[in-house]
Amino acid sequence: MFQLYYDHAAKARDDVLSGLTVALALVPEAIAFAFVAGVNPLVGLYGAFLMGLVTSLVGGRPGMISGATGSMAVVMVALVAQHGVEYLFLTMILTGILQIIFGAAKFGKYIRMVPYPVMLGFVNGLAIVIFLAQMDHFRSEGADGVMHWLGGGPLFTMLGLVGLTMAIMFLLPKITRAIPAGLAAIITISLIVIFGGLDTKSVGDIADISGGFPAFHIPAVPFNLETLGIIFPYAVILAGVGLIESLLTMSVVDEITGSRGQGNRVSIGQGLANTVNGFFGGMGGCAMIGQTMINVSSGGLRNLSGIAAALFLLIFIMFASGLIAMVPVAALVGLMFMVVIGTFEWGSFNLLNKIPREDSFVGILVAVVTVFTDLATAVIIGVIATALVFAWKQARHIYVTKEDNEDGSRVYWVHGPLFFASVHRFNELFDPANDPDDIYIDCAMSRIADHSAIEAIDNLADRYKKVGKNLHLQHLSPECRKLLTTAADLVEVNIKEDPSYHIADDKLA
Protein backbone atom coordinates (compact mmCIF):
# COMPACT_ATOMS: atom_id res chain seq x y z
CA MET A 1 0.00 0.00 0.00
CA PHE A 2 2.77 2.42 0.93
CA GLN A 3 4.62 1.59 -2.29
CA LEU A 4 1.47 2.29 -4.31
CA TYR A 5 1.00 5.62 -2.52
CA TYR A 6 4.65 6.51 -3.15
CA ASP A 7 4.33 5.70 -6.85
CA HIS A 8 1.25 7.88 -7.23
CA ALA A 9 2.87 10.71 -5.27
CA ALA A 10 6.02 10.52 -7.40
CA LYS A 11 3.99 10.63 -10.62
CA ALA A 12 1.95 13.56 -9.33
CA ARG A 13 5.16 15.41 -8.43
CA ASP A 14 6.53 14.80 -11.94
CA ASP A 15 3.31 16.13 -13.47
CA VAL A 16 3.27 19.28 -11.31
CA LEU A 17 6.93 20.12 -11.87
CA SER A 18 6.61 19.40 -15.57
CA GLY A 19 3.54 21.65 -15.67
CA LEU A 20 5.56 24.45 -14.06
CA THR A 21 8.27 24.09 -16.72
CA VAL A 22 5.70 24.13 -19.50
CA ALA A 23 3.95 27.18 -18.03
CA LEU A 24 7.21 29.15 -18.06
CA ALA A 25 7.74 28.22 -21.70
CA LEU A 26 4.13 29.11 -22.56
CA VAL A 27 4.46 32.75 -21.51
CA PRO A 28 6.68 34.09 -24.34
CA GLU A 29 5.01 31.82 -26.90
CA ALA A 30 1.52 33.04 -26.02
CA ILE A 31 2.66 36.67 -26.05
CA ALA A 32 4.41 36.24 -29.40
CA PHE A 33 1.38 34.59 -31.02
CA ALA A 34 -0.89 37.32 -29.64
CA PHE A 35 1.30 39.88 -31.41
CA VAL A 36 1.10 37.80 -34.59
CA ALA A 37 -2.71 37.77 -34.41
CA GLY A 38 -2.81 41.49 -33.64
CA VAL A 39 -4.44 41.19 -30.19
CA ASN A 40 -3.50 42.19 -26.64
CA PRO A 41 -0.91 39.86 -25.01
CA LEU A 42 -3.41 38.99 -22.27
CA VAL A 43 -5.76 37.61 -24.93
CA GLY A 44 -3.00 35.18 -25.91
CA LEU A 45 -2.24 34.27 -22.29
CA TYR A 46 -5.91 33.71 -21.50
CA GLY A 47 -6.15 31.58 -24.61
CA ALA A 48 -3.24 29.42 -23.48
CA PHE A 49 -4.68 29.08 -19.96
CA LEU A 50 -8.18 28.12 -21.09
CA MET A 51 -6.99 25.74 -23.84
CA GLY A 52 -4.68 23.93 -21.44
CA LEU A 53 -7.21 23.69 -18.61
CA VAL A 54 -10.31 22.67 -20.57
CA THR A 55 -8.63 20.12 -22.83
CA SER A 56 -6.87 18.46 -19.90
CA LEU A 57 -10.09 18.31 -17.89
CA VAL A 58 -12.51 17.01 -20.51
CA GLY A 59 -10.84 15.67 -23.62
CA GLY A 60 -7.10 16.01 -23.81
CA ARG A 61 -4.71 13.22 -24.64
CA PRO A 62 -2.66 12.57 -21.44
CA GLY A 63 0.68 14.35 -21.76
CA MET A 64 -0.44 16.66 -24.58
CA ILE A 65 -0.35 20.43 -24.01
CA SER A 66 -2.72 22.82 -25.76
CA GLY A 67 -2.44 26.59 -25.98
CA ALA A 68 -2.30 29.56 -28.31
CA THR A 69 -0.44 28.56 -31.48
CA GLY A 70 1.20 30.32 -34.39
CA SER A 71 -0.51 28.13 -36.99
CA MET A 72 -3.90 29.48 -35.90
CA ALA A 73 -2.65 33.00 -35.15
CA VAL A 74 -1.65 33.60 -38.78
CA VAL A 75 -5.23 32.81 -39.85
CA MET A 76 -6.62 35.33 -37.34
CA VAL A 77 -4.58 38.30 -38.57
CA ALA A 78 -6.87 39.41 -41.40
CA LEU A 79 -10.03 38.91 -39.35
CA VAL A 80 -8.78 41.00 -36.42
CA ALA A 81 -7.36 43.70 -38.70
CA GLN A 82 -10.59 44.11 -40.68
CA HIS A 83 -13.28 43.50 -38.06
CA GLY A 84 -11.74 43.69 -34.59
CA VAL A 85 -11.15 41.31 -31.71
CA GLU A 86 -14.85 40.87 -30.85
CA TYR A 87 -15.36 39.11 -34.18
CA LEU A 88 -12.43 36.86 -33.28
CA PHE A 89 -14.15 35.79 -30.07
CA LEU A 90 -17.35 34.88 -31.93
CA THR A 91 -15.28 33.06 -34.55
CA MET A 92 -13.66 30.96 -31.85
CA ILE A 93 -17.09 29.95 -30.54
CA LEU A 94 -18.10 28.77 -34.02
CA THR A 95 -14.69 27.12 -34.50
CA GLY A 96 -15.21 25.14 -31.33
CA ILE A 97 -18.71 24.07 -32.37
CA LEU A 98 -17.37 22.79 -35.70
CA GLN A 99 -14.64 20.83 -33.93
CA ILE A 100 -17.15 19.32 -31.51
CA ILE A 101 -19.30 18.22 -34.46
CA PHE A 102 -16.20 16.69 -36.09
CA GLY A 103 -15.45 14.66 -32.97
CA ALA A 104 -19.07 13.69 -32.31
CA ALA A 105 -19.30 12.40 -35.89
CA LYS A 106 -16.29 10.18 -35.10
CA PHE A 107 -14.13 11.60 -37.87
CA GLY A 108 -11.06 11.69 -35.63
CA LYS A 109 -10.08 8.17 -36.63
CA TYR A 110 -9.23 9.36 -40.15
CA ILE A 111 -6.02 10.91 -38.85
CA ARG A 112 -4.64 7.38 -39.04
CA MET A 113 -4.89 7.67 -42.81
CA VAL A 114 -2.09 10.24 -42.81
CA PRO A 115 0.93 8.39 -44.28
CA TYR A 116 4.16 8.12 -42.29
CA PRO A 117 6.20 10.26 -44.75
CA VAL A 118 3.65 13.05 -44.17
CA MET A 119 4.00 12.59 -40.40
CA LEU A 120 7.78 12.74 -40.76
CA GLY A 121 7.57 15.91 -42.83
CA PHE A 122 5.14 17.44 -40.34
CA VAL A 123 7.46 16.82 -37.40
CA ASN A 124 10.56 18.07 -39.20
CA GLY A 125 8.79 21.09 -40.65
CA LEU A 126 7.37 22.05 -37.27
CA ALA A 127 10.82 21.70 -35.66
CA ILE A 128 12.20 24.12 -38.25
CA VAL A 129 9.31 26.53 -37.62
CA ILE A 130 9.96 26.44 -33.86
CA PHE A 131 13.66 27.11 -34.50
CA LEU A 132 12.99 30.03 -36.83
CA ALA A 133 10.51 31.51 -34.35
CA GLN A 134 13.34 31.87 -31.82
CA MET A 135 15.40 34.00 -34.20
CA ASP A 136 13.35 37.09 -33.35
CA HIS A 137 14.84 36.98 -29.85
CA PHE A 138 18.28 37.60 -31.36
CA ARG A 139 17.16 41.00 -32.59
CA SER A 140 16.46 44.24 -30.76
CA GLU A 141 14.94 47.58 -31.68
CA GLY A 142 17.49 50.25 -32.52
CA ALA A 143 17.33 54.02 -32.05
CA ASP A 144 15.82 54.30 -35.53
CA GLY A 145 12.88 52.12 -34.49
CA VAL A 146 14.01 49.26 -36.76
CA MET A 147 14.78 45.75 -35.52
CA HIS A 148 18.50 44.87 -35.84
CA TRP A 149 20.43 41.66 -35.18
CA LEU A 150 22.32 41.60 -31.92
CA GLY A 151 26.06 42.09 -32.11
CA GLY A 152 29.10 42.35 -29.87
CA GLY A 153 28.57 41.90 -26.12
CA PRO A 154 24.75 41.45 -26.16
CA LEU A 155 25.06 38.71 -28.76
CA PHE A 156 27.79 36.83 -26.88
CA THR A 157 25.81 37.14 -23.64
CA MET A 158 22.71 35.79 -25.32
CA LEU A 159 24.58 32.90 -26.97
CA GLY A 160 26.37 32.04 -23.74
CA LEU A 161 23.16 31.88 -21.73
CA VAL A 162 21.41 29.87 -24.43
CA GLY A 163 24.34 27.44 -24.59
CA LEU A 164 24.44 27.09 -20.79
CA THR A 165 20.69 26.39 -20.72
CA MET A 166 21.10 23.65 -23.31
CA ALA A 167 24.09 22.18 -21.46
CA ILE A 168 22.12 21.98 -18.20
CA MET A 169 19.20 20.32 -19.96
CA PHE A 170 21.53 17.81 -21.59
CA LEU A 171 23.66 16.94 -18.57
CA LEU A 172 21.25 17.10 -15.61
CA PRO A 173 19.15 14.05 -16.60
CA LYS A 174 22.35 12.00 -16.58
CA ILE A 175 22.82 12.93 -12.90
CA THR A 176 19.28 13.06 -11.53
CA ARG A 177 15.67 13.22 -12.67
CA ALA A 178 14.33 14.53 -9.38
CA ILE A 179 13.61 17.89 -11.01
CA PRO A 180 12.78 18.55 -14.68
CA ALA A 181 15.91 19.66 -16.50
CA GLY A 182 14.06 22.54 -18.19
CA LEU A 183 12.86 23.96 -14.88
CA ALA A 184 16.34 23.64 -13.34
CA ALA A 185 17.87 25.41 -16.34
CA ILE A 186 15.38 28.30 -16.20
CA ILE A 187 15.93 28.81 -12.46
CA THR A 188 19.73 28.60 -12.78
CA ILE A 189 19.96 31.04 -15.69
CA SER A 190 17.54 33.45 -14.00
CA LEU A 191 19.66 33.51 -10.82
CA ILE A 192 22.86 34.02 -12.83
CA VAL A 193 21.36 36.97 -14.71
CA ILE A 194 19.72 38.58 -11.66
CA PHE A 195 22.62 38.28 -9.23
CA GLY A 196 25.28 38.68 -11.91
CA GLY A 197 23.73 41.90 -13.15
CA LEU A 198 23.86 40.74 -16.78
CA ASP A 199 22.20 42.99 -19.32
CA THR A 200 19.99 40.73 -21.42
CA LYS A 201 16.38 40.73 -22.56
CA SER A 202 13.81 39.34 -20.11
CA VAL A 203 10.14 38.37 -20.40
CA GLY A 204 9.20 41.76 -18.93
CA ASP A 205 10.83 43.46 -21.92
CA ILE A 206 8.41 41.73 -24.26
CA ALA A 207 5.11 42.67 -22.60
CA ASP A 208 3.33 43.20 -19.30
CA ILE A 209 1.59 39.94 -18.37
CA SER A 210 -0.23 41.12 -15.24
CA GLY A 211 -3.99 40.68 -15.21
CA GLY A 212 -6.96 39.13 -13.46
CA PHE A 213 -9.11 36.05 -13.92
CA PRO A 214 -10.69 35.98 -17.40
CA ALA A 215 -14.28 37.26 -17.20
CA PHE A 216 -17.33 35.84 -18.99
CA HIS A 217 -18.08 37.97 -22.01
CA ILE A 218 -20.57 37.62 -24.86
CA PRO A 219 -18.94 38.94 -28.06
CA ALA A 220 -20.22 42.43 -28.81
CA VAL A 221 -21.11 41.90 -32.48
CA PRO A 222 -24.40 41.86 -34.41
CA PHE A 223 -25.88 38.36 -34.47
CA ASN A 224 -27.11 38.19 -38.06
CA LEU A 225 -26.40 36.47 -41.38
CA GLU A 226 -23.92 39.13 -42.41
CA THR A 227 -21.81 38.41 -39.36
CA LEU A 228 -22.07 34.67 -40.02
CA GLY A 229 -20.87 35.27 -43.57
CA ILE A 230 -17.82 37.08 -42.20
CA ILE A 231 -16.78 34.58 -39.52
CA PHE A 232 -17.77 31.25 -41.10
CA PRO A 233 -14.85 30.95 -43.59
CA TYR A 234 -12.36 31.81 -40.84
CA ALA A 235 -14.01 29.34 -38.45
CA VAL A 236 -13.75 26.51 -40.99
CA ILE A 237 -10.06 27.18 -41.62
CA LEU A 238 -9.28 27.57 -37.90
CA ALA A 239 -11.17 24.38 -37.06
CA GLY A 240 -9.28 22.46 -39.73
CA VAL A 241 -5.85 23.80 -38.79
CA GLY A 242 -6.47 23.19 -35.09
CA LEU A 243 -7.70 19.63 -35.56
CA ILE A 244 -4.92 18.64 -37.93
CA GLU A 245 -2.19 19.97 -35.64
CA SER A 246 -3.83 18.48 -32.53
CA LEU A 247 -4.44 15.04 -34.01
CA LEU A 248 -0.96 14.84 -35.54
CA THR A 249 0.56 15.92 -32.21
CA MET A 250 -1.51 13.17 -30.57
CA SER A 251 -0.01 10.67 -33.02
CA VAL A 252 3.51 11.85 -32.15
CA VAL A 253 2.82 11.39 -28.43
CA ASP A 254 1.34 7.97 -29.17
CA GLU A 255 4.58 6.94 -30.85
CA ILE A 256 6.79 8.32 -28.08
CA THR A 257 4.83 6.83 -25.17
CA GLY A 258 3.78 3.58 -26.84
CA SER A 259 0.14 4.25 -25.97
CA ARG A 260 -2.89 5.26 -28.01
CA GLY A 261 -4.93 8.44 -27.81
CA GLN A 262 -8.58 8.84 -28.79
CA GLY A 263 -8.87 11.16 -31.77
CA ASN A 264 -12.59 11.82 -31.40
CA ARG A 265 -12.26 12.71 -27.73
CA VAL A 266 -9.35 15.02 -28.49
CA SER A 267 -11.42 16.74 -31.20
CA ILE A 268 -14.34 17.32 -28.82
CA GLY A 269 -11.97 18.57 -26.10
CA GLN A 270 -10.32 21.01 -28.50
CA GLY A 271 -13.72 22.24 -29.66
CA LEU A 272 -15.05 22.77 -26.15
CA ALA A 273 -11.87 24.65 -25.19
CA ASN A 274 -12.12 26.98 -28.19
CA THR A 275 -15.80 27.63 -27.46
CA VAL A 276 -14.96 28.54 -23.85
CA ASN A 277 -12.21 30.82 -25.18
CA GLY A 278 -14.73 32.74 -27.21
CA PHE A 279 -16.86 33.40 -24.13
CA PHE A 280 -13.93 34.34 -21.86
CA GLY A 281 -11.84 36.60 -24.11
CA GLY A 282 -9.14 34.15 -25.22
CA MET A 283 -7.68 33.75 -28.70
CA GLY A 284 -8.14 29.98 -28.73
CA GLY A 285 -5.60 27.54 -30.09
CA CYS A 286 -4.80 23.86 -30.36
CA ALA A 287 -2.19 21.30 -29.33
CA MET A 288 1.41 22.56 -29.20
CA ILE A 289 4.05 20.06 -30.22
CA GLY A 290 6.91 22.07 -28.70
CA GLN A 291 5.39 22.36 -25.23
CA THR A 292 4.09 18.80 -25.50
CA MET A 293 7.63 17.56 -26.10
CA ILE A 294 8.84 19.55 -23.07
CA ASN A 295 6.07 18.03 -20.98
CA VAL A 296 6.62 14.42 -22.05
CA SER A 297 10.41 14.63 -21.71
CA SER A 298 9.98 16.12 -18.20
CA GLY A 299 7.81 13.22 -17.05
CA GLY A 300 4.39 14.82 -17.53
CA LEU A 301 2.51 11.86 -18.96
CA ARG A 302 -0.90 12.45 -17.38
CA ASN A 303 -3.63 15.07 -17.66
CA LEU A 304 -2.53 16.51 -14.31
CA SER A 305 0.50 18.02 -16.04
CA GLY A 306 -1.72 19.97 -18.46
CA ILE A 307 -3.95 21.15 -15.62
CA ALA A 308 -0.89 22.19 -13.58
CA ALA A 309 0.58 24.10 -16.54
CA ALA A 310 -2.66 26.01 -17.03
CA LEU A 311 -3.05 26.85 -13.33
CA PHE A 312 0.59 27.95 -13.03
CA LEU A 313 0.08 30.20 -16.04
CA LEU A 314 -2.96 31.76 -14.35
CA ILE A 315 -0.93 32.26 -11.15
CA PHE A 316 1.77 34.02 -13.18
CA ILE A 317 -0.85 36.35 -14.67
CA MET A 318 -2.63 37.14 -11.41
CA PHE A 319 0.06 37.04 -8.71
CA ALA A 320 3.59 36.48 -10.04
CA SER A 321 3.89 38.64 -13.12
CA GLY A 322 6.77 40.56 -11.53
CA LEU A 323 8.80 37.38 -10.94
CA ILE A 324 8.10 35.96 -14.39
CA ALA A 325 9.09 39.30 -15.93
CA MET A 326 12.65 38.73 -14.62
CA VAL A 327 13.09 35.37 -16.39
CA PRO A 328 15.71 35.80 -19.16
CA VAL A 329 14.46 35.17 -22.66
CA ALA A 330 17.75 33.36 -23.34
CA ALA A 331 16.73 30.56 -20.95
CA LEU A 332 13.45 30.04 -22.79
CA VAL A 333 15.21 30.16 -26.17
CA GLY A 334 17.65 27.49 -25.01
CA LEU A 335 14.72 25.41 -23.79
CA MET A 336 13.02 25.66 -27.20
CA PHE A 337 16.27 24.83 -29.01
CA MET A 338 16.40 21.59 -27.04
CA VAL A 339 12.79 20.97 -28.07
CA VAL A 340 13.85 21.45 -31.70
CA ILE A 341 16.65 18.92 -31.31
CA GLY A 342 14.29 16.44 -29.68
CA THR A 343 11.47 17.01 -32.17
CA PHE A 344 13.41 16.81 -35.42
CA GLU A 345 13.69 13.26 -36.76
CA TRP A 346 17.43 13.18 -37.41
CA GLY A 347 17.17 9.59 -38.53
CA SER A 348 15.23 10.75 -41.57
CA PHE A 349 18.55 11.68 -43.22
CA ASN A 350 19.61 8.03 -43.04
CA LEU A 351 16.33 7.00 -44.64
CA LEU A 352 16.85 9.01 -47.82
CA ASN A 353 18.67 6.20 -49.60
CA LYS A 354 16.78 3.36 -47.91
CA ILE A 355 13.14 4.16 -48.69
CA PRO A 356 11.39 4.78 -52.04
CA ARG A 357 12.30 8.11 -53.56
CA GLU A 358 8.63 9.02 -53.72
CA ASP A 359 8.32 8.76 -49.92
CA SER A 360 11.44 10.88 -49.44
CA PHE A 361 9.99 13.49 -51.80
CA VAL A 362 6.69 13.62 -49.88
CA GLY A 363 8.45 14.02 -46.53
CA ILE A 364 10.62 16.87 -47.81
CA LEU A 365 7.64 18.49 -49.55
CA VAL A 366 5.55 18.53 -46.37
CA ALA A 367 8.43 19.96 -44.33
CA VAL A 368 9.05 22.75 -46.85
CA VAL A 369 5.37 23.65 -47.21
CA THR A 370 4.99 23.68 -43.41
CA VAL A 371 7.81 26.22 -43.14
CA PHE A 372 6.58 28.53 -45.90
CA THR A 373 2.79 28.28 -45.52
CA ASP A 374 0.93 26.52 -42.72
CA LEU A 375 0.49 23.07 -41.27
CA ALA A 376 -2.98 22.32 -42.65
CA THR A 377 -1.93 23.16 -46.21
CA ALA A 378 1.22 21.06 -45.85
CA VAL A 379 -0.61 17.98 -44.58
CA ILE A 380 -3.33 18.22 -47.23
CA ILE A 381 -0.71 18.60 -49.99
CA GLY A 382 1.27 15.71 -48.51
CA VAL A 383 -1.74 13.37 -48.40
CA ILE A 384 -2.70 14.31 -51.98
CA ALA A 385 0.87 13.79 -53.19
CA THR A 386 1.07 10.40 -51.47
CA ALA A 387 -2.26 9.33 -52.96
CA LEU A 388 -1.19 10.36 -56.46
CA VAL A 389 2.14 8.58 -56.11
CA PHE A 390 0.37 5.44 -54.88
CA ALA A 391 -2.14 5.63 -57.74
CA TRP A 392 0.65 6.00 -60.29
CA LYS A 393 2.55 3.01 -58.90
CA GLN A 394 -0.57 0.83 -58.78
CA ALA A 395 -1.54 1.81 -62.30
CA ARG A 396 1.71 0.40 -63.63
CA HIS A 397 0.99 -3.04 -62.14
CA ILE A 398 -2.20 -3.96 -64.00
CA TYR A 399 -1.72 -6.75 -66.53
CA VAL A 400 -3.57 -9.72 -68.07
CA THR A 401 -2.88 -13.37 -68.75
CA LYS A 402 -4.96 -15.12 -71.39
CA GLU A 403 -5.95 -18.62 -72.43
CA ASP A 404 -7.95 -20.02 -75.37
CA ASN A 405 -10.70 -22.56 -74.60
CA GLU A 406 -11.62 -25.59 -76.71
CA ASP A 407 -14.90 -23.93 -77.80
CA GLY A 408 -12.91 -21.13 -79.42
CA SER A 409 -13.52 -18.51 -76.72
CA ARG A 410 -10.74 -16.63 -74.96
CA VAL A 411 -10.34 -15.84 -71.26
CA TYR A 412 -8.45 -12.81 -69.99
CA TRP A 413 -7.45 -12.91 -66.32
CA VAL A 414 -7.01 -9.33 -65.13
CA HIS A 415 -4.45 -8.78 -62.35
CA GLY A 416 -4.43 -5.55 -60.39
CA PRO A 417 -7.09 -2.92 -59.57
CA LEU A 418 -8.93 -1.12 -62.34
CA PHE A 419 -9.35 2.55 -61.42
CA PHE A 420 -8.82 6.02 -62.88
CA ALA A 421 -5.03 5.76 -63.11
CA SER A 422 -4.92 2.29 -64.70
CA VAL A 423 -7.69 2.54 -67.33
CA HIS A 424 -5.32 3.71 -70.09
CA ARG A 425 -3.08 0.70 -69.55
CA PHE A 426 -6.16 -1.55 -69.30
CA ASN A 427 -7.46 -0.47 -72.71
CA GLU A 428 -4.13 -1.37 -74.32
CA LEU A 429 -4.30 -5.00 -73.09
CA PHE A 430 -7.12 -6.12 -75.43
CA ASP A 431 -7.36 -6.58 -79.22
CA PRO A 432 -11.05 -6.64 -80.29
CA ALA A 433 -10.19 -6.85 -84.00
CA ASN A 434 -8.21 -10.11 -83.65
CA ASP A 435 -9.94 -11.71 -80.64
CA PRO A 436 -12.45 -14.57 -81.10
CA ASP A 437 -16.23 -14.00 -81.00
CA ASP A 438 -16.60 -14.70 -77.26
CA ILE A 439 -14.31 -13.00 -74.79
CA TYR A 440 -14.38 -13.61 -71.03
CA ILE A 441 -12.77 -11.18 -68.62
CA ASP A 442 -12.14 -12.84 -65.27
CA CYS A 443 -11.98 -10.30 -62.41
CA ALA A 444 -11.16 -12.69 -59.56
CA MET A 445 -7.69 -11.12 -59.33
CA SER A 446 -8.88 -7.57 -59.92
CA ARG A 447 -11.41 -5.05 -58.70
CA ILE A 448 -13.47 -2.44 -60.52
CA ALA A 449 -12.98 0.50 -58.19
CA ASP A 450 -14.51 3.72 -59.51
CA HIS A 451 -16.48 5.51 -62.24
CA SER A 452 -13.45 5.66 -64.52
CA ALA A 453 -13.24 1.86 -64.34
CA ILE A 454 -16.93 1.56 -65.23
CA GLU A 455 -16.41 3.78 -68.25
CA ALA A 456 -13.40 1.69 -69.29
CA ILE A 457 -15.49 -1.50 -69.16
CA ASP A 458 -18.31 0.27 -71.01
CA ASN A 459 -15.97 1.49 -73.75
CA LEU A 460 -14.31 -1.92 -74.07
CA ALA A 461 -17.72 -3.62 -74.43
CA ASP A 462 -18.66 -1.08 -77.07
CA ARG A 463 -15.45 -1.79 -79.00
CA TYR A 464 -16.24 -5.53 -79.03
CA LYS A 465 -19.87 -4.90 -79.96
CA LYS A 466 -18.88 -2.78 -82.96
CA VAL A 467 -16.91 -5.72 -84.42
CA GLY A 468 -19.77 -8.15 -83.72
CA LYS A 469 -18.23 -9.89 -80.71
CA ASN A 470 -19.51 -10.62 -77.19
CA LEU A 471 -17.83 -9.57 -73.96
CA HIS A 472 -18.58 -11.45 -70.70
CA LEU A 473 -17.45 -10.60 -67.18
CA GLN A 474 -17.05 -13.23 -64.50
CA HIS A 475 -16.00 -13.55 -60.87
CA LEU A 476 -17.14 -10.08 -59.90
CA SER A 477 -17.55 -9.11 -56.27
CA PRO A 478 -20.94 -7.68 -55.15
CA GLU A 479 -19.36 -4.23 -54.84
CA CYS A 480 -18.12 -4.41 -58.42
CA ARG A 481 -21.53 -5.53 -59.71
CA LYS A 482 -23.20 -2.48 -58.16
CA LEU A 483 -20.76 -0.23 -59.97
CA LEU A 484 -21.53 -1.77 -63.37
CA THR A 485 -25.10 -0.53 -63.75
CA THR A 486 -23.87 2.03 -66.28
CA ALA A 487 -22.58 -0.76 -68.53
CA ALA A 488 -25.50 -3.13 -67.95
CA ASP A 489 -26.91 -2.71 -71.47
CA LEU A 490 -23.60 -3.58 -73.09
CA VAL A 491 -22.07 -6.24 -70.86
CA GLU A 492 -23.35 -9.70 -70.06
CA VAL A 493 -22.34 -10.32 -66.46
CA ASN A 494 -21.69 -13.99 -65.83
CA ILE A 495 -21.11 -14.55 -62.08
CA LYS A 496 -19.21 -17.63 -60.95
CA GLU A 497 -18.12 -18.24 -57.33
CA ASP A 498 -17.69 -14.55 -56.54
CA PRO A 499 -14.81 -13.79 -54.18
CA SER A 500 -15.67 -11.88 -51.01
CA TYR A 501 -14.24 -8.44 -50.44
CA HIS A 502 -14.27 -6.82 -47.00
CA ILE A 503 -14.10 -3.12 -46.16
CA ALA A 504 -11.83 -2.17 -43.26
CA ASP A 505 -13.82 -0.78 -40.32
CA ASP A 506 -12.03 0.92 -37.46
CA LYS A 507 -14.24 1.22 -34.37
CA LEU A 508 -11.47 2.00 -31.91
CA ALA A 509 -11.39 5.76 -32.42
Buried (B, 14 or more C-beta within 10 A) or exposed (E): EEEEEEEEEEBBEBBBBBBBBBBBBBBBBBBBBBBBBBBBBBBBBBBBBBBBBBBBBBBBBBBBBBBBBBBBBBBBEEBBEEBBBBBBBBBBBBBBBBBBBBBEEBBBBEBEEBBBBBBBBBBBBBBBBBBEBBEEBBEBEEEEEEEEEBEEEBEEBBBBBBEBBBEBBEEBBEEEEEBBBBBBBBBBBBEBBEEEEBEBBBBBEBBEBBBEEBEEEEBEBEEEEEBEEBBBEBBEBBBBBBBBBBBBBBBBBBEBBEEEBBBBBBBBBBBBBBBBBBBBBBBBBBBBBBBBBBBBBBBBBBBBBBBBBBBBBBBBBEEEBEEBBEBBBBBBBBBBBBBBBBBBBEEBEEBEEEBEEBBBBBBBBBBBBBBEBBBBBBBBBBBEBBEEBEBEEBBEEBBBEBEEEEEEBBBBBBBBBBBBBBBEBBEEBBEBEEBEEBBBBBBBBBBBBBEBBBBBBBBBBBBBBEEEBBBBBBBBBEBBBEBBEEBEEBBEEEEEEBEEEEEEEEEEB
